[in-house]
Amino acid sequence: MTLDIKAIDPKNGDKYSPNLHAWVKRSRYGLPDVFRNHEGALYIGVKDTNTEDGEWFTGAQLNSVLCNGLRTASYAYPPNQAEKLTLVEGFWEDYTERGRCAIDPTHLVWFLGYRWTVDGDKRTCNWCGCTQIQRHWTERVERHDWFDSDDVLVAGEQS
């Protein structure tokens, strides 16, 4: 995909991360790819297959980029780590359409920016349009603990 960096400029809406935009804009690798490791963490960078000792990955954890922007350093990950990264197909198309919801599709992460419009027990994501309802319930909690038998008073007994 050819991404027009202007398409993900935070001036176009809060759904776009200012830190990610700045990092991608400064990237010396062109448009970096997004990868997922075996634990589900996202990485942004490029893989280099033109090495004698295997495929290397140069980049950073996406979460670090989101939090720290241009202060995030890129690292070279050796082949034994790079091989554990799988390309997230269609990431930039999804990010262009849904913004940071492409990174957090379950809407569990708190991001800076005005993400929700709340109306009573319903809220709507301002970035991707999904809605959630708030449910209320009461839970009964039964507790147990151990005490020395001399310390426990039976109901009705006086000390």
C-alpha positions as CSV (number, residue, x, y, z in Angstrom):
1,M,0.0,0.0,0.0
2,T,1.1,3.5,-0.7
3,L,0.1,5.6,2.3
4,D,-0.3,9.3,2.0
5,I,1.0,10.4,5.3
6,K,-1.4,13.3,5.2
7,A,-4.3,10.8,5.5
8,I,-3.3,9.9,9.1
9,D,-2.4,13.4,10.2
10,P,-4.0,14.1,13.6
11,K,-5.3,17.3,12.2
12,N,-7.8,15.1,10.4
13,G,-9.2,13.9,13.7
14,D,-8.5,12.6,17.2
15,K,-8.6,9.0,16.0
16,Y,-5.1,9.4,14.6
17,S,-2.2,9.3,17.0
18,P,0.1,12.3,16.9
19,N,3.0,10.2,18.1
20,L,2.5,7.5,15.5
21,H,2.1,10.1,12.7
22,A,5.4,11.9,13.7
23,W,7.3,8.6,14.0
24,V,6.1,7.4,10.6
25,K,6.8,10.8,9.0
26,R,10.4,10.6,10.3
27,S,10.9,7.0,9.3
28,R,13.9,6.6,7.1
29,Y,12.6,3.3,5.8
30,G,9.6,4.7,3.9
31,L,6.3,3.3,5.1
32,P,7.1,0.8,7.9
33,D,5.1,-2.4,8.2
34,V,3.3,-3.5,11.4
35,F,4.0,-7.0,12.8
36,R,2.7,-9.0,15.7
37,N,4.8,-11.3,17.8
38,H,3.8,-14.6,19.3
39,E,2.5,-12.9,22.5
40,G,0.3,-10.4,20.5
41,A,2.5,-7.3,20.9
42,L,2.7,-5.1,17.9
43,Y,5.9,-3.8,16.3
44,I,6.5,-1.2,13.6
45,G,9.4,-1.3,11.3
46,V,11.0,-3.2,8.4
47,K,12.4,-6.6,7.7
48,D,15.7,-6.8,5.9
49,T,16.2,-10.0,3.9
50,N,19.5,-8.8,2.3
51,T,21.8,-10.1,5.0
52,E,24.0,-13.1,5.0
53,D,22.9,-14.4,8.4
54,G,19.1,-14.2,7.8
55,E,16.2,-11.8,8.1
56,W,16.6,-8.9,10.5
57,F,13.9,-6.6,11.8
58,T,14.6,-2.9,12.5
59,G,11.9,-1.0,14.4
60,A,10.2,-0.6,17.7
61,Q,7.2,-1.7,19.8
62,L,4.2,0.1,18.5
63,N,3.0,0.8,22.1
64,S,6.2,2.6,22.8
65,V,5.8,4.7,19.6
66,L,2.2,5.6,20.7
67,C,3.4,6.6,24.2
68,N,6.7,8.2,23.4
69,G,6.6,9.3,19.8
70,L,9.9,10.5,18.4
71,R,11.7,9.6,21.7
72,T,11.2,6.0,20.8
73,A,14.4,4.3,19.6
74,S,14.5,1.8,16.9
75,Y,16.4,-1.5,17.4
76,A,17.8,-4.2,15.2
77,Y,16.3,-7.5,16.1
78,P,18.3,-10.6,15.0
79,P,16.9,-13.3,12.9
80,N,15.9,-15.5,15.8
81,Q,13.6,-12.7,17.0
82,A,12.6,-11.4,13.6
83,E,11.3,-14.8,12.5
84,K,8.7,-14.6,15.4
85,L,7.1,-11.5,13.9
86,T,4.2,-11.9,11.4
87,L,3.0,-9.2,9.2
88,V,-0.3,-7.6,10.1
89,E,-1.9,-7.6,6.6
90,G,-4.0,-4.5,5.8
91,F,-2.9,-2.5,8.9
92,W,-2.5,0.8,7.2
93,E,-5.8,0.5,5.4
94,D,-7.5,-0.3,8.6
95,Y,-5.7,2.5,10.5
96,T,-6.6,5.0,7.8
97,E,-10.3,4.1,8.2
98,R,-10.6,3.5,11.9
99,G,-7.6,5.2,13.4
100,R,-6.4,4.0,16.8
101,C,-9.4,1.5,16.9
102,A,-7.3,-0.5,14.4
103,I,-4.7,-1.0,17.2
104,D,-7.4,-1.6,19.9
105,P,-10.4,-3.2,18.2
106,T,-11.7,-4.4,21.6
107,H,-11.8,-0.8,22.9
108,L,-10.1,-1.7,26.2
109,V,-7.1,0.7,25.9
110,W,-7.4,4.3,27.1
111,F,-6.0,6.7,24.5
112,L,-5.6,10.5,24.7
113,G,-8.3,12.2,22.7
114,Y,-12.1,12.4,22.7
115,R,-12.9,8.7,22.0
116,W,-16.5,8.3,23.4
117,T,-19.8,10.1,23.2
118,V,-21.9,8.9,26.2
119,D,-25.7,9.0,26.3
120,G,-27.0,7.4,29.5
121,D,-26.0,3.7,29.5
122,K,-24.8,3.8,25.8
123,R,-21.6,5.1,24.4
124,T,-20.5,5.5,20.8
125,C,-16.9,5.5,19.6
126,N,-16.2,8.8,17.8
127,W,-13.4,7.1,15.9
128,C,-15.0,4.0,14.4
129,G,-18.6,4.3,15.3
130,C,-19.0,1.1,17.3
131,T,-21.5,1.3,20.3
132,Q,-21.3,-0.2,23.7
133,I,-23.9,-0.5,26.5
134,Q,-23.2,-0.3,30.1
135,R,-24.7,-3.1,32.2
136,H,-25.3,-2.9,35.9
137,W,-25.4,-5.9,38.3
138,T,-25.0,-6.7,42.0
139,E,-22.8,-9.6,43.1
140,R,-23.2,-11.5,46.4
141,V,-19.8,-12.1,48.0
142,E,-19.3,-14.9,50.5
143,R,-16.2,-14.7,52.5
144,H,-14.3,-17.3,54.5
145,D,-11.3,-17.1,56.8
146,W,-9.6,-19.2,59.5
147,F,-9.4,-18.1,63.1
148,D,-8.1,-19.6,66.3
149,S,-11.0,-21.4,68.0
150,D,-10.4,-19.3,71.2
151,D,-10.9,-16.1,69.3
152,V,-14.2,-16.9,67.8
153,L,-17.4,-16.1,69.7
154,V,-20.4,-18.1,68.8
155,A,-23.5,-16.0,68.3
156,G,-25.2,-15.4,71.6
157,E,-22.1,-16.1,73.7
158,Q,-20.7,-13.4,75.9
159,S,-17.0,-13.0,76.7
